[in-house]
Structures are given as structure tokens and as C-alpha cells.
Amino acid sequence: MSNRRKRKSFTRRPETEDKNDRWLVTYSDLITLLLVFFVLMFSMSSIENQRFNALISSLQSSFQGNRILQSTGYPNTDKDQMSPTIPVVKHTASKEAKEDNKRLDALYLKLDKYIKENHLSPDVSLTDTPRGVRLTFREKILFDLGKADIKSNAKPVLRQIGGILNEVPNEVSIEGHTDNTPFRGDRSPFHSNWELSGARAQMVMNYLIKEDRLPPNRFHFVGYGEYKPIVKNDTSAHKAINRRVNIVVIREENQNREK
């Protein structure tokens, strides 16, 4: 009897140990699945990263003026099985834009030199903008208050500036601006600030075309009236700043957008 009991107790031990160790199988399966999952996620992120880098490179190329088709990481197919290929697009605008920028840089330097040598600042100011090179004339150097006749002492200034503008082929926009002071009475030939600003811009344009013999097809004028102020029209000094005429030499890349 004693021997039988010993056998039974001896044979039952492995069954108990097997039951206690079964969780290890489940645990190992879980670890394996997690490992596979993270490997899969890592491989997917690597592919997306390549596509993202390709997209960034393509955008950088397009902003620099050379738009080139970039690889997105997809496998290449046989040339015989491919549909008609899209040609690589290379714009020559980048080279033309660089040449145009050089011309306008040189124009800016000449205008800046003329303004400084003749002590025209702050009545005449110069700004280099993405749209083009902008000359700003305050009202008092060109016109009397409420009038559109160019002052006699402003004509030599416009004549010299017109000669400098004649050195570049770019289009030119003449833009008139006023403050928000309303017109009163019937003495003025203008009935609104819009009319006054447009008349002033047209007078400047006509003078440049006539006196400096600039090609008329390069020019256009516009009157903005009181609707594009630089500062608030809350003081007399601020109103004087807003009464102005701009001469904008437009960059070639922007010319088609303004037609």
C-alpha cells in the first residue's frame, strides 16, 4: 500500500507542473505577436518617411523654379508596359526671374542713389517688395491739396526718375491714394477721393510717357481713393502720409497676374 501511494503521488506531480506552466505558452505567443506588430509598424513608418521626404524635395524644387517629377518609392514597371510617360517639366522661369531680379536690384540702387543725392527723403521713399520696386511720393512734393496739377518743381524729379525707369522693360503701375477727408462744395472738379486719386495717378503717368518717351503699353494707372491707407486717418500728420502716389515697377513674374 505504501508503495502504491508513493507511485500515485509521484505520477501526479508532472500534471500539476504542466498546468502551472501553461501561461508561459500564452505569454510567449503574446510577446511574439507584439514583436511582429511593432516590426510591421516600423516598416510602415519608414515607407511613409521616404514618401514624405520625396514630397518635401519636390516642393522645394518647385518653389526654386524647377519642377521635377520625384520618385515616391513605388516600384518601377517595365517600359513596354507603361503608358506614355510624362516628360520631366523644367521651367526656364527661374533663370528669367534671376535676370529680372538683377535688373530690378540695379534699378533700386540707381533710384536710391538719386533720392539720396537730391535729398528727397522723406517726401520720396523707395521700397523693394515681392511685387516689385516701389517709389512713394507724398502729396506735397507733387500736388497742392485737393488738386491734380503737377507742381513745377516736381517735374524735373519725375523727368529724372522716368529716365531711370527707361532702363528696364518692366511694366509700371501708377497708383493714387488720398486720406478720408470728404469733398465739400462745388469748387473742386472732383466729386470724390476716388476721382482725385485716379486723376493724380493719370497725370503722373501721362507726364512720364510724354516727357521721357516711355512706351505707353508698359503703363497703367489706378486710383484707390481713401481705401488703402498706410496709417489711420486720425491726425493731420497721418492723413498727410496717406495722401501719396506710388510708382511700382512690377516684377515680370507678377505682370500676368495684374492684367
C-alpha positions in Angstrom: 0.0 0.0 0.0 2.7 2.3 0.9 4.4 1.7 -2.5 1.2 2.4 -4.4 0.7 5.6 -2.6 4.2 6.7 -3.4 3.7 5.9 -7.1 0.5 7.8 -7.3 1.9 10.9 -5.7 5.0 10.6 -7.9 2.9 10.4 -11.1 0.6 13.4 -10.3 3.4 15.9 -9.9 4.1 16.5 -13.6 0.4 17.1 -14.3 0.3 19.9 -11.7 3.5 21.4 -13.1 2.2 21.3 -16.6 -1.0 23.2 -15.6 1.1 25.8 -13.8 3.4 26.3 -16.8 0.7 26.7 -19.5 0.6 30.5 -19.0 4.1 30.7 -20.4 2.8 29.5 -23.8 0.2 32.2 -23.9 2.7 34.8 -22.7 5.2 33.8 -25.4 2.5 34.0 -28.1 1.6 37.4 -26.9 5.2 38.6 -27.0 5.6 37.2 -30.4 2.5 39.0 -31.7 3.6 42.3 -30.2 7.0 41.9 -31.7 5.5 41.3 -35.2 3.2 44.2 -34.7 6.0 46.7 -33.8 8.1 45.4 -36.7 5.2 46.0 -39.1 4.6 49.5 -37.7 8.2 50.4 -38.0 8.4 49.2 -41.6 5.3 51.2 -42.5 6.7 54.4 -40.9 9.9 54.0 -42.8 8.0 53.9 -46.1 5.9 56.9 -45.2 9.0 58.8 -44.2 10.5 58.1 -47.6 7.4 59.4 -49.3 7.3 62.5 -47.1 11.0 63.3 -47.9 10.3 62.9 -51.6 7.3 65.3 -51.2 9.4 67.8 -49.4 12.1 67.6 -52.1 9.6 68.1 -54.8 8.1 71.1 -53.1 11.5 72.7 -52.6 12.3 72.2 -56.3 9.1 73.7 -57.4 9.5 76.8 -55.2 13.0 77.2 -56.7 11.5 77.3 -60.1 12.5 73.8 -61.3 9.5 71.5 -61.1 10.8 67.9 -61.5 8.8 64.7 -61.0 10.1 63.0 -57.9 10.1 59.3 -57.0 7.6 58.3 -54.4 9.1 54.9 -53.6 6.8 52.8 -55.8 8.4 50.0 -57.8 9.4 50.7 -61.4 7.4 49.0 -64.2 8.6 47.7 -67.5 8.9 50.4 -70.1 6.9 48.4 -72.6 4.0 48.1 -70.2 4.0 51.7 -69.2 1.5 54.2 -70.6 3.0 57.3 -72.4 5.5 58.8 -70.0 5.0 62.3 -68.6 8.0 64.4 -69.6 10.1 66.0 -66.9 9.0 69.6 -66.5 11.7 72.1 -66.3 10.7 75.7 -66.3 13.1 78.4 -67.6 11.3 81.0 -65.4 13.9 80.5 -62.7 16.7 81.8 -65.0 14.5 84.6 -66.3 13.4 85.5 -62.7 17.0 85.8 -61.7 17.9 88.1 -64.6 14.8 90.2 -63.8 15.8 90.4 -60.1 19.3 91.6 -61.1 17.8 94.3 -63.3 15.5 95.5 -60.5 18.3 95.4 -58.0 20.3 97.6 -60.2 17.3 99.9 -60.7 16.8 100.1 -57.0 20.4 101.1 -56.4 20.2 103.9 -59.1 16.9 105.2 -57.7 18.2 105.1 -54.1 21.3 107.0 -55.2 19.3 109.7 -56.9 17.0 110.1 -53.9 19.9 110.5 -51.5 22.0 112.8 -53.7 19.0 115.1 -54.2 17.8 114.9 -50.5 14.3 113.9 -51.5 13.6 111.7 -48.4 11.2 111.5 -46.7 9.0 113.1 -49.4 10.1 110.4 -51.8 10.8 106.9 -50.4 11.9 103.6 -52.0 10.9 100.1 -51.1 11.8 96.7 -52.5 8.8 94.4 -52.3 7.9 90.9 -53.7 5.6 92.7 -56.1 8.3 95.0 -57.4 10.3 98.2 -56.7 8.0 100.9 -55.3 8.6 104.6 -55.3 6.3 106.6 -53.0 5.7 110.3 -53.5 4.0 112.2 -50.8 1.3 114.6 -51.9 3.2 117.8 -51.0 6.1 117.2 -53.5 3.7 116.6 -56.4 0.4 118.3 -55.8 -1.3 121.1 -54.0 -4.0 120.0 -51.6 -7.1 118.8 -53.4 -5.6 119.3 -56.9 -4.2 117.1 -59.6 -1.9 119.5 -61.4 1.8 118.5 -61.0 3.8 121.2 -59.3 6.5 122.8 -61.5 9.3 122.0 -59.0 8.3 118.3 -59.2 8.6 117.9 -62.9 12.5 117.7 -63.0 12.3 115.0 -60.4 9.8 113.0 -62.4 11.8 113.5 -65.6 15.0 112.1 -64.0 13.1 109.2 -62.5 11.5 108.5 -65.8 14.9 108.3 -67.4 16.0 105.7 -64.9 12.8 103.7 -65.4 13.5 103.7 -69.1 16.5 101.4 -68.5 14.3 98.4 -67.7 11.5 96.8 -69.8 9.1 96.0 -66.9 5.6 97.2 -66.7 4.8 100.1 -64.4 1.7 100.8 -62.2 0.9 104.3 -61.1 -1.3 104.3 -58.1 -3.0 107.3 -56.4 -4.1 107.4 -52.8 -5.9 110.0 -50.6 -7.0 110.4 -47.0 -10.6 110.1 -45.9 -11.4 113.8 -45.9 -14.7 114.2 -47.8 -15.1 116.8 -50.6 -17.3 119.8 -49.8 -18.7 122.4 -52.2 -18.7 122.6 -55.9 -15.4 124.4 -56.4 -13.4 121.2 -57.0 -13.7 119.4 -60.3 -13.6 116.2 -58.4 -16.6 114.8 -56.5 -14.8 112.1 -54.5 -11.4 111.0 -53.3 -11.6 108.2 -55.8 -11.7 110.6 -58.7 -8.9 112.7 -57.2 -6.6 109.8 -56.7 -7.2 108.4 -60.2 -6.7 111.9 -61.8 -3.4 112.3 -59.9 -2.1 108.8 -61.0 -3.1 109.6 -64.6 -1.3 112.9 -64.6 1.9 111.3 -63.4 1.6 108.5 -66.0 1.0 111.0 -68.8 3.9 113.1 -67.8 6.3 110.1 -67.8 5.1 108.9 -71.2 5.2 112.3 -72.8 8.4 113.8 -71.3 10.6 110.7 -71.1 9.0 109.0 -74.1 8.4 105.8 -72.2 6.3 103.2 -74.1 2.6 103.6 -73.2 2.0 99.9 -73.3 4.2 99.5 -70.2 1.9 101.7 -68.0 -1.4 101.5 -66.3 -2.9 103.7 -63.5 -5.4 103.2 -60.8 -7.0 105.4 -58.1 -7.6 103.8 -54.7 -9.0 106.8 -53.0 -9.1 106.6 -49.3 -9.4 102.8 -49.2 -5.7 101.7 -48.8 -4.2 103.9 -46.1 -0.8 103.3 -44.7 -1.8 104.5 -41.2 -5.0 105.5 -39.6 -6.5 108.8 -40.7 -6.7 110.0 -37.1 -4.3 113.0 -37.2 -3.3 115.6 -39.7 0.2 114.1 -39.9 -1.2 110.6 -40.6 -3.5 112.0 -43.3 -0.6 113.6 -45.0 1.2 110.2 -45.1 -1.8 108.6 -46.7 -2.0 111.2 -49.4 0.5 109.8 -51.9 1.3 108.4 -55.4 3.1 105.1 -55.9 5.2 104.2 -58.9 5.6 100.4 -58.9 8.0 98.7 -61.3 6.4 95.2 -61.4 8.5 92.1 -61.5 8.0 90.1 -64.7 6.7 87.0 -62.8 3.8 89.2 -61.4 2.9 91.0 -64.6 0.4 88.4 -65.9 -1.4 88.4 -62.6 -2.2 92.1 -62.8 -3.7 92.0 -66.3 
